[in-house]
Amino acid sequence: MSRACVVQKYGGSSVADVTRIRAVAARIVATRRSGFDVVVVVSAMGNTTNELLALAEQISPSPGRRELDLLISVGERVSMTLLAMAIQELGEPAQSFTGSQSGIITDTRHVNAAVEEVRPYRIQRALDEGQIAIVAGFQGVSRTGEVTTLGRGGSDTTAVVLTAALGAEYCEICSDVDGVYTADPRTVSAASKIDELPLDSAIDMAQAGSKVLLAEALHQAKAHGVTLSASATAKPSGSGTRVVPTTPSSNIVGIAADIGLCLVSPEAPLAEFDGSIRGRLPDGRTLVDERNLPPLATWAVPARPIATVSAIGREAVSNPAVFERAVHAVTAIDPDVCWWSHGQTLSFMVDRSHAADTERALHNALIVSTL
């Protein structure tokens, strides 16, 4: 009789050093001994990817993207092998696999590739042999045999597409936070953990700046019918936030802030921004996501650091009283803000220096005041 399979993904902070790798190994072994086959997707240790990019910058201000992919894919290979060794030391069999060995087939865009197909034959064979499979996240291989990487947060995408391809029970995203909160708890002390979150609301929160779950991974989960949970590595499975395919309610579910944005002048050479453009303002300025810029990119154009702070929930855009409360709360901090709505999201664009105060004000006006 075959065992049910689960996929667990561990972020860089969860495997930042040997002590943490051993703790993750113990958690994986506990899952295995509870009766599951386990596939683990792991990110690079700590700040490894940024350290590798810094080394590249010392060599060349504009390195080729193919070489960058080969370089930054190294980080996950280090963590996957060390984790496999740690599991073996606990008495369980484990094998590590690169993205290409795992059958993650992508398009040919280096540094920001998209997954086109998953052929997890070697992973399935390892499971059939009784192994725990450890997979390097964030990377794959193009049909021409080139190593590719999936862009920021790509390990989450690796985990979701593998869950779908293997027909696993669920995908657990493990990090140093114990779920999705009504706002960033580091900024908003009154934020509370959400036990169950509709998938569409989770997508809206991720697109608005919530960092616990990656928007691309959530879109993949929706497309493939994958059940997700967000858990703290230091806590047992099932203690975090469950992301479920239910219809969102009209209530405000959370406040999300995106502080990695800037406005650049109409004269900016937009071709250099390559996938980082988030929108255009009527005055010709362009909203750019600094985190999605090509690695090591620099451009000498005027830029204003800004943030968007958003309320997620249908009431924010459909209930005049709720909308008025939101606008009043934000304009009390900065009367020069602009706002827009999209779907179930009401967003405010503010100077980056006002982002934290705006997030707290909206949370207090739309969530705390209704409890």
N, C-alpha and C positions, 0 to 999 in steps of 0.2 A: 504494500500500500504506500503510495507516494505521500510525502509530507508537504504541507502548505509552505509556501515560500514568502518571505518578506524581504524588502529592500530597505536598507538603512543608509542614510547619507550623513557623513560627519564633516563639518566645516573645519577650516584651518585653525581656529582657536581651540577646537576640541582635540587636536593632535599636535599642538604647538611644541611639545617637548616629550621626552621619553616617559615621564611620569603620566602624562595625559594619554599617551598612546597605550600604555599598559591599562589604564582605567577604561578606555574605549574597548580594548580587547576583552576585558572582563565582562563588559556589558553585552558585547556581541556573543560571547560564549554562553552567557546566561540566556540570551534569546534562543540560541541553538539548542541548549539543553532543555528549554521549555517545550520543544517539539517542532521547531521550524527549521526549514532550510533557510540560509541567510546569504544574501548578496549585499556587500558593503561597497558604497561609493565614497571615496575619500578625497578631500582637497589637499593642497600643499600645506606643509607645516607653517603655522603662524604667518609671518610676513614674507615668506620665501619668494613668492611671485614678484613682489615689488623690489626685493633685493636683486633678483635676476635682471629685472628691467633697469635698475640702477647700474648694474655692471655693463649692460649693453650700451647705456648712454655714455659711459666712460670710454667706450671703444668708438662709437659712432653716434652722431646726433640724429641720424636718419637711417637706422638699420633696415635691411630688407625684411619684409613680413614673413617670408618663409623661414628665415633664420631665427626670427623672434619666436615663431611657433615651436620650432625645435628646442629653443632655449627654455621657454617658460613651461613647456610640457614636462620638464625634468622634475619640477617640484612635486607633482602628484606621484611620480614614479618612486621618489624617495619615500614618501609617506605610505604608499601602498605596500612596499616591500617590508618596511619596518613593522607595519601593523600585522602583516601576515606572519612575520617572525614572532611577534608578541603573542598571537593566538596559538601558534604552534607550541610556544613555551607553556601555555596553559593546558596542553594536552589534546587540543582539537586540530584536525587537519585543515590547512588553508593554502590557497594558491592565489597569487596576485596576477593581475592582467592589465596591460595598457589599454587605452581606448581602442586602438586598432585591433588588438587581440580579442577585445570584447565584442567586436563587430559593429562599432559605432561609425556608420558611414555618413560623411558630410558632403556638402558642396565644396567648392574650391576656394572660398573666401578665407584667406589666412587672417588670423587674429579674431575674427568674428564669424566663424562658420555656423551654418545651420545643419541640423541633423536631417538627413534624407531617408535613412533606412537603418534598421538595427538587425544584425544577424548574430544573436548571442549563442552560437553553437558551442563555443568552447566553455562559456559560462554554464550552460545547461549540462554539458558533459561533466564538468567539475562537480556540479551539484549531484548528478547521478552517481558519481564516485564517492559521495559523502564528504566532499570538501566544502569549506566556507570560501566563497569567491570574493576577493578583494579587487575592486576596479578603480583605476585611476580616473577621477572625474575630470571634466573641463576639456577633454581632448577626444579626438577621433582621427579618422583617416579619410582622405578624399578617394574617389574612384580611380584616380591616377596614382595612388599610393603615397601621397604626401601627408605628413603629420599636420593636423589642424587643431586649433583651439576654438572654444565655443563662446568666448567673450565673458564679460563680468558675470559672476554667479553661475557659470556654466556647469558646475558639478551638480546643481539641483536639476538641471535639464537632463544630464546623464542619468541621474537616479530615476526620474519619471519615465523616460523612454525605455529604460531597461525594465522597469516594473511592468510596463505595457507589453513589451516584447516577450517577457517570461511568464506573463499571466499571473504575477504575484498577487498576494492578498491585498497588500497596501504598501505605500511608500512612506517611511518615517524620516523627516528632515530634522536632524539633530544639531543643535548649536549651543551657545552659552546662554540662550534665553529659553524660557519654558513655555513658549507659545506666542500667539498673536495677542497684543494688548489693544485697548481702546485708544491708545496713543503711545508714543515712545516713553516708557517708564523712566528713562534717564532724564527726560525733559519734563514730563508731567507726573508728579508724584501721586496724583489721584487716579492715574490710569489703572485699569483692572484687566486681568486676563480673560479672554473670550474662550469659553469651553468648546463651543461649536459655532462654526462660521460658514455661511453659504459660499460655495465656490465662486460665484460671480462677485460677491462682496469681497472675497479675498483677492480676486483679480483687480478690482477697483482700488483696493487699498494698496496693493503692490505697485500699480501704475501711478498712484499718487505719492509714492515715496516710502511706504512701509517696507522695512528691510528684512523681515523675517523670512518671507517666501518670495521667490523671484517670479516676476510676471510671466516670463517666457515659460518657465516650468509649470506654472498654473494653467496657462493656455494649453500646454501639452497634456496636462492632466485632464482638462475638460475635453479635449479632442479624442483622447484614448480611454476615457472613463476610469481614470486611476483615482483610487481613494488615497488621500493624503492626511498626514498629521505632522504637527510641528512640536517638537519636544526638546527639553533640556537634556544634554548628554549626561549630566550628573543625576538625573532623575529617571525612574522606571518608565518603560514604554506605556503609552496610554494616559500619561499625566498632563499632556500639553493641550493644544488646540486641534480639534478634529475639523477638517475641511470637507464639507458634505455637499452633494449636488442637489440641494433643496432651493426652492424659490426664495429669494431675499425678502425679508419683511420691509415695511416702509420706514422702520425706525432708523435713527442714526446709529451705525454700528461702530464707527471709529473716526478718529482724526489722524491724518497722515501728512507729514511734512517732507518735502523734497528740497534739500539745501544744496544740491550739487549742480545748480543751474546758473547760467549767466546770460545777459543780453549783449549781443554784439552789434556793431553799427551796420548800417545798410551797405557800407563799402567793403565789408568782410568778404574774403574769397571763399564762398560757401562750399566749393568743391573740396576744400581741404578738411571739412568737418566730417565727411564720410560716415553717415549714419547717426550722427550725434544731434541732428536738428530735431527740435521738439515742436516748433511752430513759428509763425511770423506774426508780428504786431502790425496794426494798420500804418504805423509810421515807418515801416520798412525794417525795423530792427528784428533780429532773429534770436529766438530762444534756443540755447544750446545746452546739452547735457555734458558737463565737463568730464564725467566718468566714462562716457562712450567715445571720447576722442581717440584717434589712433594712438597707440603707445608712443610716448616721447614726443608727441606732436607739439609744436609751438607755432604761434601766429601772432604777429605784431598788429593787433587791431584793438580799438577801444572796447572794453568789456565791463559790464556792471554786474557784480555778484548779486543774485537775487534768490528767492525761494518761493515755492508754492506751498500753501497750506490748505488742505482740502477736508471737507466733511463728506463722509460716505454714507449714503442712505437716501431713499427716495424722498423723504420728508424735506430734505435740505433744498430740493429744487421744486417740489410740488406744493408745499405748505407755506403760504405767505408769512405766517407768524414765525415759523422756524427760520425762514430765510431772513426775515427782519432781525431776529435775534442774532443771527450769524453776522450780518453786515454791521450791526451796531457794535458787537464785540470787537470786530477787527478794526473798524474805523476809529474806535476809541484809542487804538494804538498807533495807527498810521492813517490819516484821513485821505492820503493820496493813493490808496490801493486800487487795483482794478480786479474784477472778478468775472468768472464765466462758469457755465454749467455744461456738463456732458454726461448723458445717461443719468446715473444716480449720484453723481459727484458734483459738488459745488467747490470751486477752487478760487483762492485769493493769491495774487502775486504781490509779494512784499519785498522790501529790501532785506537782504540776508540777515542783517543785524536785528531785525524784528521777528525772525522766524520762531524762536522759542517762545516769546511772549504771545505771539499770535496763536501758536498751537495750544498753549495753556488757556488762553481766553476762549477759544472755540470749544475746547473740551469742557470747560466750566459752563459755558452757555448752553451747549447742546446735549451734553451727556450727564454731567454731575447734577445739573439743575432739574433733570427729569427723573432722577433716581428716587 
